[in-house]
Amino acid sequence: MYKYDEYDQRIVDERVAQFRDQTRRYLAGELSEDEFKPLRLQNGLYIQRYAPMLRVAVPYGLLNSTQIRKLAHIARTWDKGYAHVSTRQNFQYNWPELKNVPDILAELATVEMHAIQTSGNCIRNVTTDQFAGIAPDEVVDPRPLAEIIRQWSTFHPEFALLPRKFKFAVSGSSNDRAVVQMHDIGLEFYRDGSGELLIKVWVGGGLGRTPILGEVIEAALPWQHLLTYADAIIRVYNRHGRRDNIYKARIKILVKALGIEEFKRQVEAEWAHHKDGPNTITQAEFDRVAKFFTAPAYETLTDRDAGIDAKAAEEKAFANWLKRNVHAHKVAGYRAVTLSLKPTGIAPGDISDKQLEVVADLADKYSYGELRTTHEQNIVLSDVKLGDLYALWQEARAAGLATPNIGLITDIICCPGGDFCDLANAKSIPIAASIQQLFDDLDYQHDIGELELNISGCMNSCGHHHVGHIGVLGVDKGDSEWYQVSIGGKQGNDASLGAVIGPSFAADEVAGVVKRLIDVYLENRSVDERFIDTVRRLGHTPFKERVYADRQPGKQKVEA
Amino acid sequence: MSNLIKLQDGHAAIVAADGWQIVRLPVVETEVKKQAGKVVLFKLTGAESATAEQIAGTEVPAGKVLLPLSVWLARKAEFAARVAAGEIGVWLATHELIETLAEDQTDLNVFPVIAVFIERFADGRAYSTGALVRSRFGFKNELRAFGDVLRDQLFFLKRCGFNAYDIRADRSAEDALASLQDFSEPYQGATVIEQPVWRRYARG
């Protein structure tokens, strides 16, 4: 993975010093609340319900075991012994005290980590495919260009205070796992017939209050021009994006208002001045960064292991885990493994300091010391030998990290919600818990098969509910918490936005509603059809009818 | 002592006396606009800045003055001799486009000073204005930020081509000087320090 040189380290160290002074001035009353707000946000610090929340950047989701141990240390020392993996592959702490944050940042800097631009109206952490570099369907390893974007966007002086947040996602595989169409700028790297690396550029996607899939602004951008082209897009947005209304300030609103043709015309007119300028990426710079992302010294192995097959035949629990949590690898005899952070009864994405230590040990022992966070809020060990899977499973299981539910109904994407977040309209963690409890039976889960259930506590959509096969959104009606349910959302190449099925539900109804949706699916599915396929084939009507069959708003509640 | 910091040959210092007067449009009552239940604090880019009455009613004193863009555009004939004497500069509101000035006045270097009024420090449009004034329109003289100018944004203003910063009156310009040095070697190429770090140094 990328290793800091003196320039990287100095920037991060100078940031710590800068923020230490800003915090001191705020606590001394020299900076007002309003003046401090963008400064702390651009260091990932939110003021939450009970304490500030600190979001630590994990650039494109890649970490090493030393960094994970540092995160565990921070959780023990300054938090309540746990951390949380966010839907943008970052780590969050829910309980640090403001006065300690400069010290936490200083600790992070010792392991080449920071909290720069993890929030605020600026270019945020770049996200990518958790299987980058190892996926069998990968065409281009997206990590070198992701790192080049990270450096270019860090303290970009012109784009420090944009109308609103700005998110990049990058992907280099034929199956998109980075939800590129749901980002302000989404990039798909590919090669043309002659092997030249090109970029398909989407712009104006995003979730939030007005979910919109991005549109293609440039289908074949040569990689050298990535940064100058982005400079042009974001300059047009910085100047013309709407600042008068926070709900219309994302680039997606500007792109929709102008239309993609006119927006592209303005970007190209601007780009004419940037093209071939100093930010044009050279082959030498690409190679310098790319050399950090070379493959480890893989052994030559066969892609079959009789011992593992035998264990799978003997132990159903192991077989289930192999089926759900173990993924294909481009190198024979290796697999990627997802450590589930979604056991029933734990807030999705939460991980204790002890588990973090175990994860670091597992990475060192089985996966060259490297690991990845996923936007589905799990952790991936990317390079595990097939023959090690049984031993790894036993150790992960002992630490509560081997729930065999990846991609199943209990692998819920869920924001922190009203339990922690000040923006939330409603709690989301208890809803996730009620659904996990109802579907806790593993055979039942495996029978239902692939299903993405996403929960957001408010319109900001941190829980990606719009792209869940089933989406749950917390809404505020008067003083009580209600939940809208949508179906038909999907991430990936054929991404779609879910549609709300009807009037919202009380908290204790949601799991029952999900159960009815699942019943309709199980009764109607054809062989090998996933929930999303059945929804797409049948449309929403049979699902709606079942859910609302005996329901009169305010009187009869839906029961499981 | 003024609260104006100027950067000259890489050295920042507070100037003793400014010498330029900022000419403002007469204040008129405007209706409070709301969006999504909140008072609108930011004008849309390109929105109208001044009425004909305001422009006509703006009094321009003798000496070195910074004129509102709208006053310059409508009344520049009055100021030809003073431009030649180096007494006229122009200031833009945050939401005004530098192109509007550049289309009217091809050579911006007739102005000893161009200023941008930062209405709210959190509005980053001034950064793009600064970058364009320097890199697209070749302005070489003083580019000044005034208004809600605070030390924590100075480093960005500096890299976007601003070389004069009139720190908000209730804050210390002395304290603010330090923030111009927040980062020693930025990553990306921008208006000031055009080359990205990997073109400036051999990295690994």
Interface residues (C-beta under 8 A of the other chain):
Chain A: D5 Y7 R10 I11 E14 R15 Q18 Q22 L31 E35 P38 L39 N121 Q151 W152 S153 T154 F155 H156 P157 E158 F159 A160 L161 L162 L227 R235 N238 R239 H240 R242 R243 D244 N245 I246 Y247 K248 H273 G277 P278 N279 T282 A284 E285 R288
Chain B: K33 Q35 A36 K38 V40 L41 F42 K43 L44 T45 L97 F121 A122 D123 G124 R125 Y127 S128 A131 S135 R136 L150 D152 Q153 F155 F156 L157 K158 R159 C160 S179 D182 F183 S184 E185 P186 Y187 Q188 G189 A190 T191 E194 Q195 P196 V197 W198 R199 Y201 R203 G204
